[in-house]
């Protein structure tokens, strides 16, 4: 059995902490067994480790999230990155083609797909393991996990099973998407289950489907033509057309932490970051990523969230509506985590054809930026903390606190932190987006080899 974790979305219902670069699954607001803060993706990956499933797991994600995944759970997990965002069916198809053509996985191997951010007990992953036997026993196209509802929710989709089957799975009769409360009550009477978003299939089922739709099943070919994929969800492309679907119920703890009101219910503490919350501010949570204090006085049942992307003050009841309120707001991400550390945008100015961005860059000890150059901008670095090895073209030097470095257009450069580095970086030019990062080499040993070979030659 293989597992594919789906890591996508922008988590706009958790603005301003989440953005296009840092989705909800990367927010470190939960508590682990050592009482340290962890993210949803870190929690799920640790649970997979507990069940000895991590070494059979791949993450399907967009290329913009790869570095954050590596930053939070390391580089050992296999990451299958979409060249562009196309929806869940193309993402799953790309991952399936990778397992099929790159890893040579057999077509009868069972693949379980689950979101990267469920808030569940470890027992949930025992139910995931059961899907392999259920697929074999039922010979179904798809096997789902359904959550036994605790109330008539309007937030979830419902799976309506046929009740005659007395086994640990039931044949699916139909699906109902996010009904109103009265319909939800009727569905509960029919023993309907919440749709957890977890499903399993034999690898050959998706491979045959790709062939029938005229797509290549070779990963290398598919990734080159990925932009030609129709943007369509797995539910519409596959589930609606499957002839034999079964569901197995799960009655343990399960929760979707997709909105501020649900997330704060499971947060490690009512206050994260610099600031104070008065005792009269009952059931109010404050999360502050800014370097200035935030004080909350006499505000009940609310969430106060502050980040470089903005500030939110909302009642918990109204907080799920933030996505609609922020529709059309498409500012650049002001904070990102990368495999080497993180950066925070301190200031952004746009003077017609000339842009200026000031960033606070943190590079963790032993990590490094790739060997790269920019065609359309120059950068000025001021080292404010730490020590590192700087490479500019053929020159290698040690940099420390107080050093100032000028990097011009087309100058090749890289830096590695001997001790954790903090740099104030000022970018100036006509194009300051990611497309103007031209990477030459990513591995530090090879970067040094290139530079030393130039010097000796």
N, C-alpha and C positions, 0 to 999 in steps of 0.2 A: 504494500500500500504506500502511495505517495501523497503528500499534502501540498496544496497550493494555497498560500495566504494571499488574499487580495488586499493590496494597500493602495488606495486611490482616494479621490475626492479632495476637496479643499476645506471641508469642515467649516463652512461659513456660518453655521449656527453657533459656533464658538468664537466668533470674532470678538475682540481684536487679537486674541492669542493665536488663533489659527489663521493661515493665509494660504496662497497657492503653493508656497514652498514648504510650509509647516502645517500639515493637516492635523486633525484632532488627535489621531493616534500617537502623535509625537509629544504631546503636552505632558510634562512631568508634574502631575498633580496627585497621583495615587501613592499609596504607601506600601512598601514591600515588607518582608518578614524582618528585615533589619531596621525598620522604621525610617528608611530612606525613600526619597521621592523617586518614582519611576513613571514611565509613560505606559499607555495601553499596549503598544507594540512590545515593549520590554516585558510587561507582565505576561502576555500571551506566549512570547518566546520562552520565558522561564517555565511556564506551565508545560509547554511542549517538551522541554528538557526533562521535567519531572516525570513525564510519561514515556521518555526515550523515543520521542518522535522527531526531535529537532534535526537529526542527521538525514531524515527522509523528507525534509521540508524545503520548498522553494518559495520565494516571495515574488509575486507578479506586481509590478508597480510602474509608474511613469519615470522617465529618466531624471526628472527634477527631484525625485525623492530618494534616489540611490545613495547619495552621500549622507543624508540624514539617517537612513537605515544602518549604514556602516558605522556611523558615529554612535548610534545607540545600542546596537546589538553585535557589532563587530563584522569582520569580513569573511567569516567562515561560512555563513549561510549563503546559499545560492540565490542570486537575484536575477530575475528575468525582466529586463526593462523595456517598456514600450518606447519607440522613437517619438511617438506623439500620443496624446490621449484620444482613445476611440470608443470607450465604453467597455462594459464587462465581457461581452462575447468576444471581441477581438483580443482582449487581454488574456482571457482563458485559452483561446485558440492558439495564441502565440506561445503560451506556457506549455500547452499540450504538444505543440510541434517541437519545442525544445526537448522535452522528455522523450519524444518519439525518435527524432532524428539525431540529436546530439548525444543523449544518454542511452539510446537504444533500448528504451523500456518496452517490454512486451505489450501487445495490444490488449491482453486480458488483465493487465495490471489495473487495480482499482485506484482511482484518483479522487481524493476528497478535497473540495474547495470550500474555504471558509473565510469570512472577513477577518481582518487583522486586529479588530478592536472589540470583540465581545467581552463583557465583564461577567465571568463565569467562574464556577468552582472547577477544580481539577477533574471532578467526576464527569464533566461535560466532554472531556477528551476521551474518556472511556467509551462514551456514546459514539464519538467520531470513529474510534477503532471498530465499533460494531458494524459500521456501514459496509466494511469489506465482506463480512459474512452475509449481511442482508442482501447485497447485490448478487452474491453467489446463489443464495437460497431462492430468492424471488425471481432471478433472471430479469430484473427490471432495467429499463433504460437509465432511470435516475432513482436514487434513494435520498430522501431528505430527512433532516432533523426538525421536528416540530416541538415548540415549547407549549407545555400545558398552561393555558392562560390563568391569571389570578384575578382579572377583572375585565370588563368589556371595553378594551382599549380601541381608540380610533387611530392610533399611531402606527399599528402594525398590519401587515397583510396576514390573511388567514388561509390555512390549508384545511379543506373539508374532506375527511376520510370516509370510506365505506366501512361500516362498523362490523360486518359479518366476520371478518378475519380475526381470529383469536391469538395470532402469533405476536411476536414483539415488533411487528410492523403491520401497517394497514395500507391497502390500495387507496390511492388518492382519487377522489371524485371530481373536485374542482378547487379553484382558488378564488378568493375574494380580496381585493385590494383596499385597505384602509377604509372600512365601512363607518357609517355614523353609529352612535351609541346604541340605538334601537336595533339596528341590523347586527351589531356586534353581540348583543344579548341573545338574539336568535341563533347566531353561529355557535355560541357557547353551549346552547341547548342541544346542538347537533354534534357536540364533542369536537368542534373545530380546534385547531392548534395555531398558535402564532408561528409565522414563518421566520426561522432563525437566520436564513440566508446561507445555510450549510447544505451542501449536496454532494453526492458522489456518483461516479460513472466509471465504466471501463474505458481505458484510454482509446481503444479502438472505436468506441461509439463516436467520439468527437473527431477522430481521424477520418472515419468514413463520412461524417457530416461535412467536413472541410472539402473532401474530394467531391462530394455531391454538389457542393456550392461552387465548385470550380477553383478553389484556392489550393495553393501548394501546401504540402504537409512537411516540407523541408524548412527548418527554422531559418537558415541563411537566406533562402529565397523569400520567405514570408516577411522577414524583417525589412528587406529591400523594398517590398511593395506594400508595406503596412498602411501607408496613407490611402491606399485604394480600398481598404476595408470599410464596409458600411458601419457607421456609428449606430450600434444597436445593443441593447442589453441582452444578457444570457437568457433572461426570462422570456423575452419576445422571440429571440432567434432559436432557442432550443426547448425550453420548458413547455411552451404553448404547443409545440409540435410533437412532443414525446408521447408515445402511445401507451407506455406502461411506467407509471410513477408510483413509488411507495414512500411511506413516511413512518419514521419511528419516533415515539413521543419521549420527551425529556421533562422530568418534573423537578429537577434541581434548580438552584439559583441561576438566573439569567437576566441580564439587564443591558439595554442599549443606552450608552452614555453619550448620545449625540447632541444633547442640548445642555445649556448651563444648569437648568433646574435638576436634571437627572445626574449630571456629572458632579455637582456640588454635594449631592447626597452621599457620594462615595469618596470624596476628597479626604486626604490625610489630615488636613487641618483647616480651620476656618480662615486662616491668614497665611499667605505665602508672599514673601517679599517685604520691602520696607514700608512700615506704616502702622497704624493703630485702628482697632475696631472697638467702639465703646460697648460696655455691657448692655446698654439699652438697645443696641443693634442686634436684636434676636434673630437667629437663623439667617444671618447675613455673612456672605463669604467675600473676601478680598484677595485678589491675586494681582501683584504689582511687579512688573519686570522693568520698570523705569528706575533710574538712579535718584529719584526724589521721593520723599515720603507722601503717602496717601493716608488721610484720616477720614474715618467713617463714624458719624455721630447720629444716633437716634433713627437710623433707617433699618426697618425690619423686613425680613423675607426678601432680601435683595442680593444681587451679585454686582460687585464692583471689580472690573478687570481693566488693567492698564498695561499697555505694551508700546513699543515704538510705532506700531501700526495704528494706535488710537486708544480711546478710553470709552468704556461702556459702564453705564449706571442703569440697571434695570431691575424691575421686580422679577422674582423668579417665575411668577405666573406668566408674565409677558415675554420672558427671555427667549422662548422658541421662535418668536417673530423677528429676531434680529436679521435673519437672512433676507426676508422681504424688505426690511427697512434699509438694508445696505445694498440692495440691488442696484447695479450700475456703478458701484464704487470699485474701481479697478486700479488702485494705486500700487506702486511697486512694493514688494515685501521689504519691510524695514528690519527684519531679523531673520537669520537663517543659521541652521546648524549644518556643518559639513563634516566629512570624515576626519579632517585635520583640526577642527575646532568650531568656531562660530564667528559671526560678525553682526554688528548692530549699526544701522544707518543713523548718523547723528544729524546730518543736514543734507538736503537736496535742493539744488537750484537749477533752473533752466532759463538761459539767456538766449532766446531764439535758436541759433545753431550751435550754441556752446553750453554744455552741461557740466555741473560740478556736484560730486557726491563725496561727502566726508563720512568715513566708516571707522568704527572701533573694532579692530580685528584681533581675535585671540587664537593663537596656535598652540595646541597642547604639546607638552614635552615629548620629544621623539617623533612628532608628526611634521609634515612639510607640505608646502604648496608645490604643484607640478611645475615643470620647466615649461614656460610659456612666453608668449609675446602678444602685444596689442597693436593693431594697425592704426586705430583712430583715437587713442588717448595716451596721455602721460600720467604717471603716478608719483606722488611724493609721500614717502614713508617716514614717520618719526617714531622711533622705538621708545616706548615709555616703561617697559618692564621686560626683564628676562634677557636671554642670550641666544644667539643663533648663528648659523652658517648661511651667508648670503652668496648667491651666484648671480653675476650680471655678465652676460656674454661669456668670455673666457676667464673672468676674474672671480676668485674665491676669497672671501674675507669673513672675519668674525664681526658680528654686530652686537652692540649692547645698549643698555639704557642711555638715551640722549643722542644716539646716532641718527643722522638724517640722510635719507637715500633718495636720489632722483632717478626715476626710470622713464626713459623717453619712448616715443613710438618705435615699434619694431625691435626694441631691446629685449633679448631673451633673459629671463630671470627666474629664480626660484629661491626659496628660503626654508631652512629646517630649524626647528626649535631645539636647542640643547637644554635650555631651561624654558619653561612656558613663556612664550612671547606675547606681548601686547603691543599693537602698532596702531597709531592713528594714520589712516591712509586717506589722502585727498586725490580723487580721480578728476581729471579735466579732459574734455574732448567732445567730439561731435557724436560719438556713439559709445554709450556706457553700458550696453546690455551684454548678456552672456555670450551672444554670437561673436563678440570681439575677443573672446579668450581662445587663443590658438595654442593648444597643448602640443608640445613636442615629445615629452617623456614624463611618465608618472612615477616610476620607481627611482628612489633616490640613488641607489647604487649605480644605476645606468646613467643618471644625470651626471654624477661625478666622473664616470668613465668618459663621457662625451667631452666634458670640460678638460680633464687631464690629457686626453688624446690630442685636443687642439693645442694645448700648451706645449706638449713634447714635440708636436709636428711643426 
